[in-house]
């Protein structure tokens, strides 16, 4: 059975929207998110090609104190890292049929002891657990000659636990004078 | 006496088995996607799966022995890639090799998959002269390496995000060119103007002198396509494919030639699926002959550039001569660094 992936409109009506104009900023959002993660959980990441899904995970890995480079998991399907918690970085981009997911042993990781990031998760929504944090990244190209380009990051908690997680994320996140995202993570770390 | 090594490869998508004599002559070289074993064993076989490796590996071993005209007792050693790769996939090869090594009393040699790619160049009949600079560019890796002498391989630089082959595949898919993306873009680009669309070449500063980045290029291509479509115009696919390919090739050639000028090696070795790209081969050769005319360029034929098991057998030949042998507790190492043999 082939599963066709359709962009669900609900994903864009996420509870929280953060816009970033640079790769660095997407990284900072990810880092802020990674920083508040204290226990195993699941984050499903979807969005346009080149929207910054891997960049977001790269930032989150920083917040989770992963050492070493985070590279695209597309080819390998799964990359494993060690941080404060184990980090499992999945990518469904190349997968075509659901059986392939069984063979990857995803279910074991979902109930495991680590933080699971799944890029292109919505290709196989039936595999996602009952509760998770959904992140949708949208690449926006402004019209006109200045070629301005930015990203919209929609955060959509699925379940009470993830509602709370998102609240904590927002409490620890603020905007600097240029209106760019910043977070108080470093201050908290120093305390 | 002849050395006959059987290689087993299951690090990612391909199940592959080969027999190589004396580290340079291929007696058989089977890759699952290129054989008709699928149809012979019936049923739908998922493209990417550890289970597929399990289903394929035993028939491929039988077939490889048959094609080489050998009985298993004649084998000198097994070579298996134990990393880097997907752990479930790697374990199929590693477990099979360990079981056969134990049952048939044939020594087992673990081979780093990435190092294996470089040894594809030993199967071409050419003499590989040290020291060398190596470029491995494939769907999963983009690494610049340096080897001072046999067995000594160090990492000069690598991709910080996407691999070169991954960029080809993703751009090909988004332009509706199908999979695999490399050959599709390569042939379409021949009809296009490589200077038509201005695209960025990632510069990573002095500390990233030998590192690569293809993620920004991917985004730039997609943005260009979006802008053209927003204006209600049609994208000239030939020109976009040619400009994209030129940008990838420029980055690969620039950094590789820089590494050659820096390291002053005797030869330059290419490998990995992207090394099959015709523009890359042509421009690497041109630039090398201009900038470093004394350096030999080695590049294996296409079927040895992509994942195969003959390259592992070739790599294991040197380790075998030195008496290397894996214990039976050998494990798969998904993030095995290229500088390490085990």
Interface residues (C-beta under 8 A of the other chain):
Chain A: X23 X48 X49 X50 X54 X55 X69 X71 X72 X74 X75 X76 X77 X78 X79 X80 X93 X94 X95 X96 X97 X99 X100 X103 X104 X105 X139 X141 X143 X147 X149
Chain B: X12 X46 X47 X48 X49 X50 X51 X52 X85 X86 X87 X88 X139 X140 X158 X159 X160 X161 X162 X163 X165 X166 X170 X174 X215 X216 X218 X219 X222 X223 X226 X227 X230 X334 X335
